[in-house]
Amino acid sequence: MKNSDFTQNTIEAAVRLGLLLLLAAWCFKIITPFIVPVVWGVIIAVAIYPLFVKLKSALGERNKLAATIYTLVALALLITPTVLISDSILMTSDKITAQYETGELHIPPPDDSVKDWPLVGENVYSLWYQFSRSVEDTLMKYSEQTKKVVKAIVSAAAGAAGAILQFVLSIIISGILVANASGAYDVTIKFFSRLTNEASGKTYADLTKATIRSVAQGVLGVALIQAVLSALGMMVMGVPAWGLWTLVILVLAIAQLPVILVLGFVSAYVFSVTATTPAVIFLVYCIIVSMSDGFLKPLFLGRGMSTPMLVILLGAIGGMIASGIIGLFVGAIILALGYELFMAWLNKTEVATQ
């Protein structure tokens, strides 16, 4: 009798567990399309909340009005630069297409200094020189490579459009979250309390919040500053397709790569079409912009946190390599939490041995 009861209970437990797993898998499949926008919404809400508190205070603690104004302003800040950059790319594309069709497209020959660029100097100089001699013949010569480049550009444009729509949804979600910040914060504390204990729940919830803000300021904030400064310089110098170069610079800055990789190429172009004095001034400006992250990051990254800045930076870079831009935050949070848990375990061990 006992064996039959045990068998029946085991089967019943297995069925219940199987149904729970099936339900969990089904729920995960349903919400999968919304995971990335929701995660970005949480990141944006946490990063922007201190400013939201000031806005709400200025509006007489009217929470819903402040959330509405924040959402509209954030959408405007996202859409306006997108339209400007898109307009810059389209205008340049139309101009180049028109000049190519009429045979008026002429590319200035490269400066001899291009040959001195490390690794790629000779190849860039050769290709640039061929284009300056005959754009049509060079395109015919590299027709296969040209098709691949065009295909990649179209694919990137489609991906960028999808990313913009995703961020629009994320901003709306962040507006909902900041309007219900206290409830969301309580849920976060309960989540970490269940994973650890009640005493540590608030500590790790605050650590997560501080890490998100640190990465938003120290990585994305600095990258945005460099991209904006680069865009202003290129607009003043009349660089074609400055919007496209700005996007590339933003990606490089987020990836923690020196933006001089792009600005150096742009500077070489400016030297070939502009007088020496303004070209030299622009080059110096580009060098300053590229080096600015060296003193901006220590000001923003890891500020107000006990976790070392190096841990946050390594987590952000490693996370981005593993999971893309969203990994900047996830990687930094995971590594910061792991570091704090390890240090807590290490300190307990040291106390126990004394």
C-alpha positions in Angstrom: 0.0 0.0 0.0 2.8 2.4 0.9 4.6 1.6 -2.4 1.4 2.3 -4.4 0.9 5.6 -2.5 4.5 6.6 -3.2 4.1 5.8 -6.9 0.9 7.7 -7.1 2.3 10.8 -5.3 5.4 10.7 -7.5 3.3 10.6 -10.7 1.1 13.4 -9.4 4.1 15.5 -8.5 5.7 14.8 -11.9 2.5 15.8 -13.7 2.2 19.0 -11.7 5.8 19.9 -12.3 5.5 19.1 -16.0 2.4 21.3 -16.3 4.2 24.2 -14.4 7.2 23.9 -16.7 4.9 23.9 -19.7 3.1 26.9 -18.4 6.3 28.7 -17.7 7.7 27.9 -21.2 4.4 29.1 -22.8 4.5 32.3 -20.8 8.1 32.9 -21.8 7.3 32.4 -25.5 4.5 34.8 -25.3 6.5 37.6 -23.6 9.7 37.0 -25.6 9.0 39.8 -28.1 8.6 42.3 -25.2 11.6 41.3 -23.1 14.1 43.7 -24.7 11.8 46.7 -24.8 10.8 46.0 -21.1 14.4 45.7 -20.0 15.3 48.9 -21.8 12.3 50.5 -20.3 13.5 49.5 -16.8 17.1 50.8 -17.6 15.8 54.1 -18.9 13.4 54.5 -15.9 16.1 53.9 -13.3 18.7 56.1 -15.1 16.2 59.0 -15.5 14.4 58.8 -12.2 16.4 61.5 -10.3 15.5 64.0 -13.1 11.9 62.8 -13.0 11.8 63.5 -9.2 12.9 67.1 -9.9 10.3 67.5 -12.6 7.6 66.1 -10.4 8.6 68.5 -7.6 8.5 71.5 -10.0 5.0 70.4 -11.1 3.7 70.3 -7.5 4.0 66.5 -7.0 1.6 65.8 -9.8 2.9 62.3 -10.7 0.8 61.5 -13.8 1.4 65.0 -15.4 5.1 64.7 -14.7 5.2 61.2 -16.3 3.3 62.4 -19.3 5.6 65.4 -19.9 8.7 63.2 -19.4 7.5 60.6 -21.9 6.7 63.3 -24.5 10.0 65.1 -24.0 12.0 61.8 -24.2 10.2 60.8 -27.4 11.0 64.2 -28.9 14.7 63.8 -27.9 14.8 60.4 -29.6 12.8 61.3 -32.7 14.3 64.8 -33.5 18.0 63.7 -33.8 16.8 60.6 -35.8 15.0 62.8 -38.3 18.0 65.2 -38.6 20.5 62.4 -39.1 18.2 60.6 -41.6 17.7 63.9 -43.5 21.4 64.4 -43.6 22.0 60.9 -45.0 19.1 61.2 -47.6 20.3 64.6 -48.8 23.8 63.4 -49.3 22.6 60.2 -51.0 20.4 62.2 -53.4 23.2 64.6 -54.2 25.7 61.9 -54.9 23.2 59.9 -57.0 22.4 63.0 -59.0 26.0 63.9 -59.6 26.8 60.3 -60.6 24.0 60.1 -63.1 25.0 63.4 -64.7 28.7 62.5 -64.7 29.6 65.4 -62.4 30.6 63.3 -59.4 34.3 64.0 -58.7 36.2 62.8 -55.7 39.3 64.8 -54.7 42.6 62.8 -54.8 43.9 61.6 -51.4 46.7 63.4 -49.6 50.0 61.6 -49.5 49.7 61.5 -45.7 47.0 58.8 -46.1 49.7 56.3 -46.9 51.1 56.8 -43.4 48.0 55.5 -41.7 48.8 52.4 -39.7 47.8 49.0 -41.2 45.3 50.3 -43.8 47.1 53.4 -45.2 48.3 51.9 -48.5 45.0 50.1 -49.3 42.9 53.2 -48.5 45.2 55.4 -50.6 45.0 53.1 -53.5 41.2 52.7 -53.4 40.7 56.4 -52.8 43.0 57.3 -55.8 41.1 54.9 -58.1 37.8 56.6 -57.1 39.3 60.0 -57.7 40.4 59.0 -61.3 37.0 57.4 -62.2 34.1 56.6 -60.0 32.3 54.5 -62.6 35.3 52.4 -63.6 36.1 51.7 -59.9 32.6 50.7 -59.1 32.6 48.3 -62.1 35.9 46.9 -61.0 34.6 46.2 -57.5 31.0 45.4 -58.5 30.7 42.3 -56.2 32.1 44.1 -53.2 29.8 47.1 -54.0 26.7 44.8 -54.0 27.7 43.4 -50.6 28.2 46.9 -49.2 24.9 48.1 -50.5 23.2 45.0 -49.1 24.8 45.6 -45.7 23.7 49.2 -45.7 20.1 48.3 -46.5 20.1 45.7 -43.8 21.6 48.1 -41.3 19.0 50.8 -42.2 16.2 48.3 -41.6 17.8 47.2 -38.3 18.1 50.9 -37.3 14.5 51.6 -38.1 13.4 48.5 -36.0 15.7 49.7 -33.1 14.1 53.2 -33.2 10.6 51.7 -32.9 11.8 49.5 -30.1 13.1 52.5 -28.2 9.9 54.3 -28.7 8.1 51.5 -27.0 10.8 51.4 -24.3 10.4 55.1 -23.5 6.6 54.6 -23.1 7.3 51.7 -20.8 9.8 53.8 -18.8 7.1 56.5 -18.4 4.7 54.0 -16.9 7.5 52.7 -14.6 8.5 56.1 -13.3 4.9 56.9 -12.6 4.8 53.8 -10.4 8.3 53.9 -9.1 7.6 53.1 -5.5 5.7 49.9 -6.3 8.4 48.8 -8.8 11.1 49.4 -6.2 9.2 47.3 -3.6 8.9 44.5 -6.0 12.6 44.6 -6.8 13.5 44.5 -3.0 11.1 41.5 -2.6 12.8 39.7 -5.6 16.3 40.1 -4.2 15.1 39.2 -0.7 13.8 35.9 -2.0 17.1 35.3 -3.7 19.2 36.2 -0.7 17.6 37.2 2.6 15.5 40.1 3.9 18.5 42.1 5.2 20.4 41.9 1.9 17.4 42.5 -0.4 17.5 46.3 -0.2 21.3 46.4 -0.5 21.4 44.5 -3.7 18.3 46.3 -5.1 20.2 49.6 -4.4 23.4 48.2 -6.0 21.5 47.3 -9.2 20.0 50.8 -9.3 23.3 52.5 -8.8 25.0 50.3 -11.4 22.5 51.1 -14.0 22.9 54.8 -13.4 26.6 54.6 -13.4 26.8 52.8 -16.7 24.2 55.1 -18.2 26.3 58.1 -17.2 29.8 56.7 -17.6 29.4 54.8 -20.9 26.3 55.9 -22.8 26.5 59.5 -21.5 30.1 59.9 -22.5 29.5 58.2 -25.8 26.6 60.6 -26.5 28.7 63.6 -25.6 31.5 62.5 -28.0 29.0 61.8 -30.8 27.3 65.3 -30.3 30.6 67.1 -30.3 31.7 65.2 -33.4 28.5 66.0 -35.2 28.8 69.7 -34.4 32.4 69.8 -35.7 31.5 67.9 -38.9 28.4 70.1 -39.5 30.6 73.3 -39.2 33.1 71.8 -41.7 30.4 70.7 -44.1 31.4 67.0 -44.1 29.1 65.0 -46.3 26.8 62.4 -44.6 27.8 63.8 -41.2 24.8 62.0 -39.7 26.1 58.6 -40.8 29.5 59.3 -39.4 27.9 60.4 -36.1 26.1 57.1 -35.8 29.3 55.2 -36.4 31.1 57.3 -33.8 28.3 56.7 -31.3 28.7 52.9 -31.8 32.5 53.1 -31.5 32.3 55.2 -28.3 29.8 52.8 -26.8 32.1 49.9 -27.7 34.9 51.7 -25.9 36.9 52.1 -29.1 38.7 55.4 -29.9 36.5 57.6 -32.1 39.6 58.9 -33.8 39.3 55.8 -36.0 36.4 57.7 -37.7 37.4 61.3 -37.0 40.9 60.6 -38.4 39.4 59.5 -41.7 37.1 62.5 -41.7 40.1 64.8 -40.9 42.0 63.4 -43.9 39.0 64.3 -46.1 38.8 67.8 -44.7 42.5 68.3 -45.4 41.9 67.4 -49.1 39.0 69.8 -49.6 39.7 72.7 -47.2 42.5 75.2 -46.5 45.2 74.1 -44.2 44.4 76.4 -41.2 40.8 75.3 -40.7 41.7 71.7 -41.4 44.4 71.8 -38.7 41.9 73.4 -36.2 39.4 70.6 -37.0 42.1 67.9 -36.5 43.0 69.3 -33.1 39.3 69.5 -32.2 38.9 65.8 -33.3 41.8 64.7 -31.1 40.4 66.6 -28.1 36.9 64.9 -28.7 38.6 61.5 -29.0 40.6 62.0 -25.8 37.7 63.4 -23.8 36.5 60.0 -22.5 39.8 59.8 -20.6 38.7 62.5 -18.1 34.9 62.1 -18.5 34.6 58.5 -17.5 36.3 58.9 -14.1 33.8 61.7 -13.4 30.7 59.6 -14.2 31.5 55.9 -14.1 31.1 54.3 -10.6 30.3 57.6 -9.0 28.6 57.1 -5.6 29.3 53.4 -5.6 31.5 51.2 -3.4 32.1 48.8 -6.2 35.4 49.7 -8.0 35.1 51.5 -11.3 37.2 48.8 -13.0 34.7 46.1 -12.1 31.8 48.2 -13.6 33.8 48.9 -16.8 34.9 45.3 -17.3 31.3 44.1 -16.7 30.0 46.7 -19.2 32.6 45.8 -21.9 32.3 42.0 -21.4 28.5 42.2 -21.3 28.4 44.2 -24.6 30.7 41.7 -26.3 28.4 38.8 -25.2 25.0 40.4 -25.6 25.2 43.6 -27.5 24.4 47.1 -26.2 21.9 45.9 -23.6 24.8 43.7 -22.2 26.5 47.0 -21.2 24.0 47.2 -18.3 23.3 43.5 -17.7 27.0 42.6 -17.7 27.9 45.5 -15.3 25.0 44.6 -12.9 25.9 40.9 -12.9 29.6 41.5 -12.3 28.9 44.1 -9.6 26.5 41.8 -7.8 29.0 38.9 -8.1 31.8 41.1 -6.8 29.7 42.2 -3.8 28.6 38.7 -3.0 32.2 37.5 -3.3 33.5 40.3 -1.0 30.7 39.5 1.5 31.7 35.9 1.5 35.4 36.8 1.8 34.8 39.2 4.7 32.7 36.6 6.6 35.5 34.1 6.1 38.1 36.5 7.5 35.8 37.2 10.5 35.4 33.5 11.1 39.1 32.8 11.1 39.9 35.6 13.6 
